[in-house]
Amino acid sequence: MKKIAVVILNWNGKKLLEQFLPSVVQYSQEAVIYVADNASTDDSVQFVKNQYPSIKIIQNSGNFGYAKGYNEALQFVEEEIYALVNSDIEVTENWLQPIIELFSDEKVAIAQPKILDYKDKKMFEYAGAAGGFIDKYGFPFCRGRIFETLEEDKGQYNDIIDIFWATGACLFIRKDVFRELKGFDSDFFAHQEEIDLCWRAHNKGYLAKYCGKSTVYHVGGATLQTGSPMKTFLNFRNSLWMMLKNLPARKLFPVLLFRLMLDGAAGLKFLTEGKPKHFWAVLKSHFYFYIYLNNYLSKRGLTQQENYYKIKSVVYRYFVKNGKLFADL
């Protein structure tokens, strides 16, 4: 049996499959390729059956989003390593081998390649770039991307390093670890579920790695556009849920309190920028946080690591100290 499974989650994505499946098929000889379909109503499943009969198809019973969609589908995938790949990813020659080599170290549970922008291939892409971290207050950032500032790829991240989280756009994880963690938190639906998964893995002592020897290109925003109020809501809500689950006990109240205040400031910023829908999205995210407070407290694991953050405040460094690049942090 091949060691690695490339699993592409699809929902009404025939055009994306037509565009991006060829590179995956051409450059993934080491893997078994799956399309996990979230009850599409277009003819994308029939397209895969007709054009790529060697690809295995898993059909979910509903549109479960990213988190539950993968949780449902991966029950039927038995390869040792999962490569969870967005349908808008173009892979490159030899993209798998450097990452497979990382997993020869049994401590490594999670990995990601270099993520560049499909639309401008010299630039890093928003979703993951060159490996992810969070600050003390749960704000995510990447090497190569701080908030909306993207870096040009000049080889500065052609290394292999430990990271805190790997992007869900192209996430490698051991099957046994994924199942031990009970997969993604399906309540998230989409956005930041990969950070939550990686944080839970970190709390159990597993390592996540970035591999700059492997490169893929990501379109990004193919499901929810960057300016979508729904995306704002999911990001703010899921970030709060993630912190509630994973913060060390002695930091839980003070860190969450300050984060809620920062969210309030972000909401007011949206309002002054003439984006009332995004303001309401932040407000709605806090409502959901309080409604599900007890539910998420019950999801806390037995152990939370103290060393979860890279810097104290990426918000302060970026907006006050003008630290736009990762090197500035």
BELBELLIN-V506410 format. One record per pair of residues at least 4 apart in sequence whose C-alpha atoms are under 8 Angstrom apart, sorted by the first residue. I is the first residue (numbers start at 1). J is the second residue. Records with the same first field share a line. If there is no record, write none. Layout:
# BELBELLIN-V506410
I->J ; J
This chain:
# BELBELLIN-V506410
1->79
2->30 ; 31 ; 32 ; 79
3->30 ; 31 ; 79 ; 80 ; 81
4->30 ; 31 ; 32 ; 79 ; 80 ; 81 ; 82 ; 83
5->31 ; 32 ; 33 ; 34 ; 77 ; 79 ; 80 ; 81 ; 82 ; 83
6->31 ; 32 ; 33 ; 34 ; 82 ; 83 ; 84 ; 85
7->33 ; 34 ; 35 ; 36 ; 82 ; 83 ; 84 ; 85
8->33 ; 34 ; 35 ; 36 ; 84 ; 85 ; 86 ; 87
9->35 ; 36 ; 37 ; 38 ; 66 ; 69 ; 70 ; 84 ; 85 ; 86 ; 87
10->35 ; 36 ; 37 ; 38 ; 40 ; 87
11->37 ; 38 ; 39 ; 40 ; 63
12->40 ; 41 ; 42 ; 43 ; 44
13->17 ; 40 ; 42 ; 44 ; 87
14->18 ; 42 ; 43 ; 44 ; 45 ; 47
15->19
16->20 ; 21 ; 87 ; 88
17->21 ; 44 ; 48 ; 87 ; 88
18->22
20->24 ; 87 ; 88 ; 89 ; 90
21->25 ; 87 ; 90
22->26
23->27 ; 90 ; 91 ; 92
24->28 ; 90 ; 91
25->29 ; 33
27->91 ; 92 ; 93 ; 94 ; 95
28->32 ; 33 ; 95 ; 96
30->96
32->55 ; 56
33->55 ; 56
34->55 ; 56 ; 57 ; 58
35->55 ; 56 ; 57 ; 58
36->57 ; 58 ; 59 ; 60 ; 69 ; 70 ; 73
37->45 ; 57 ; 58 ; 59 ; 60 ; 69
38->59 ; 60 ; 61 ; 62 ; 63 ; 64 ; 65 ; 69
39->59 ; 60 ; 61 ; 62 ; 63
40->44 ; 45 ; 63
43->47
44->48
45->49 ; 57
46->50
47->51 ; 52
48->52 ; 53 ; 55
49->53 ; 55
58->73 ; 76
59->73
60->69 ; 72 ; 73
63->69
64->68 ; 69 ; 189
65->69 ; 189 ; 190
66->70 ; 189 ; 190
67->71 ; 184 ; 185 ; 186 ; 187 ; 188 ; 189 ; 190 ; 193
68->72 ; 184 ; 185 ; 186 ; 187 ; 189
69->73
70->74 ; 184
71->75 ; 183 ; 184 ; 186
73->77
74->78
78->175
79->175
80->174 ; 175 ; 176
81->172 ; 173 ; 174 ; 175
82->171 ; 172 ; 173 ; 174 ; 175
83->170 ; 171 ; 172 ; 173
84->168 ; 169 ; 170 ; 171 ; 172
85->89 ; 168 ; 169 ; 170 ; 171
86->168 ; 169 ; 170
88->218 ; 219 ; 220 ; 222
89->118 ; 169 ; 170 ; 216 ; 217 ; 218 ; 219
90->118 ; 216 ; 217 ; 218
91->95 ; 215 ; 216 ; 217
92->214 ; 215 ; 216
94->98 ; 214
95->99 ; 113 ; 213 ; 214 ; 215 ; 216
96->100 ; 214
97->101
98->102 ; 211 ; 213 ; 214
99->103 ; 111 ; 112 ; 113 ; 211 ; 214
100->104
102->108 ; 209
103->108 ; 109
104->108
107->206 ; 207
108->206 ; 207 ; 208 ; 209
109->173 ; 174 ; 177 ; 201 ; 206 ; 207 ; 208
110->166 ; 171 ; 172 ; 173 ; 174 ; 198 ; 207 ; 208 ; 209
111->166 ; 171 ; 172 ; 173 ; 208 ; 209 ; 210 ; 211
112->131 ; 166 ; 167 ; 170 ; 171 ; 172 ; 209 ; 210 ; 211
113->130 ; 170 ; 210 ; 211 ; 212 ; 213 ; 214 ; 215 ; 216
114->129 ; 130 ; 131 ; 210 ; 211 ; 212 ; 213 ; 214 ; 215 ; 216
115->124 ; 125 ; 127 ; 128 ; 129 ; 130 ; 215 ; 216 ; 217 ; 218
116->120 ; 121 ; 122 ; 123 ; 124 ; 125 ; 129 ; 153 ; 215 ; 216 ; 217 ; 218
117->121 ; 122 ; 123 ; 124 ; 125 ; 126 ; 217 ; 218 ; 219 ; 220
118->125 ; 217 ; 218 ; 219
119->219
121->217
122->152 ; 153 ; 154
123->150 ; 151 ; 152 ; 153
124->129 ; 130 ; 144 ; 145 ; 150 ; 151 ; 152 ; 153
125->129 ; 144 ; 145 ; 150 ; 217 ; 218 ; 220
126->145 ; 148 ; 150 ; 220
127->167 ; 168 ; 169 ; 220
128->132 ; 142 ; 145 ; 166 ; 167 ; 168 ; 169
129->142 ; 143 ; 144 ; 145
130->142 ; 143 ; 144 ; 157 ; 210 ; 212
131->142 ; 143 ; 163 ; 164 ; 165 ; 166 ; 167 ; 209 ; 210
132->140 ; 141 ; 142 ; 143 ; 163 ; 164 ; 165 ; 166 ; 167
133->140 ; 141 ; 142 ; 163 ; 164 ; 165 ; 309 ; 310
134->138 ; 139 ; 140 ; 141 ; 164 ; 308 ; 309 ; 310 ; 311
135->139 ; 140 ; 309 ; 310 ; 311 ; 312 ; 313 ; 314
136->255 ; 308 ; 309 ; 310 ; 311 ; 312 ; 313
137->255 ; 256 ; 258 ; 259 ; 312 ; 313
138->239 ; 240 ; 243 ; 259 ; 309
139->239 ; 314 ; 315
141->145 ; 146 ; 147 ; 314
142->146 ; 326
143->157 ; 325 ; 326
144->150 ; 151 ; 152 ; 153 ; 325 ; 326
145->149 ; 150 ; 151 ; 325 ; 326
146->150 ; 318 ; 324 ; 325 ; 326
149->324 ; 325
150->325
151->325
153->157
157->212
158->211 ; 212 ; 213
159->210 ; 211 ; 212 ; 213
160->209 ; 210 ; 211 ; 212 ; 213
161->209 ; 210 ; 211
162->207 ; 208 ; 209 ; 210
163->207 ; 208 ; 209 ; 210
164->198 ; 199 ; 202 ; 208 ; 308
165->194 ; 195 ; 198 ; 199 ; 208
166->170 ; 171 ; 194 ; 195 ; 198 ; 208 ; 209 ; 210
167->171 ; 194 ; 195
168->193 ; 194
169->218
173->177 ; 178
174->178
175->179
176->180
177->181 ; 201
178->182 ; 183
179->183
181->197 ; 200 ; 201
183->197
184->193 ; 194 ; 196 ; 197
185->189 ; 193 ; 196 ; 197
188->192 ; 193 ; 234 ; 238
189->193
190->234
191->231 ; 234 ; 235 ; 238
192->196 ; 235 ; 238 ; 239
193->197 ; 238
194->198
195->199
196->200 ; 242 ; 246
197->201
198->202 ; 208
199->203 ; 246 ; 308
200->204 ; 246 ; 301
201->205 ; 206 ; 207
202->206 ; 207 ; 208 ; 305 ; 308
203->246 ; 303 ; 304 ; 305
204->303
221->225 ; 226
224->228 ; 230 ; 231
225->231
226->231
227->231 ; 232
228->232
229->233 ; 277 ; 278 ; 281
230->234 ; 281
231->235
232->236 ; 278 ; 281 ; 282
233->237 ; 278 ; 281 ; 282 ; 284 ; 285
234->238 ; 285
235->239
236->240 ; 263 ; 282 ; 285 ; 286
237->241 ; 282 ; 285 ; 286 ; 288 ; 289
238->242
239->243
240->244 ; 256 ; 289
241->245 ; 289 ; 296
242->246
243->247 ; 252 ; 256
244->252 ; 256 ; 293 ; 296 ; 297 ; 300
245->296 ; 297 ; 299 ; 300 ; 301
246->300 ; 301 ; 304
247->251 ; 252 ; 304 ; 305 ; 306
248->252 ; 303 ; 304 ; 305 ; 306
249->253 ; 304
251->255
252->256
253->257
254->258
255->259
256->260
257->261
258->262
259->263
260->264 ; 286
261->265
262->266
263->267 ; 282
264->268 ; 282
265->269
266->270
267->271 ; 278 ; 279 ; 280 ; 282 ; 283
268->272 ; 279
269->273
270->274 ; 275 ; 276 ; 278 ; 279
271->275 ; 276 ; 278 ; 279
275->279
276->280
277->281
278->282
279->283
280->284
281->285
282->286
283->287
284->288
285->289
286->290
287->291
288->292
289->293
292->296
293->297
294->298
295->299
296->300
311->329
313->317
314->318 ; 329
315->319 ; 320
316->320 ; 321
317->321 ; 322 ; 323 ; 324 ; 329
318->322 ; 323 ; 324
319->323
323->328 ; 329
324->328
325->329
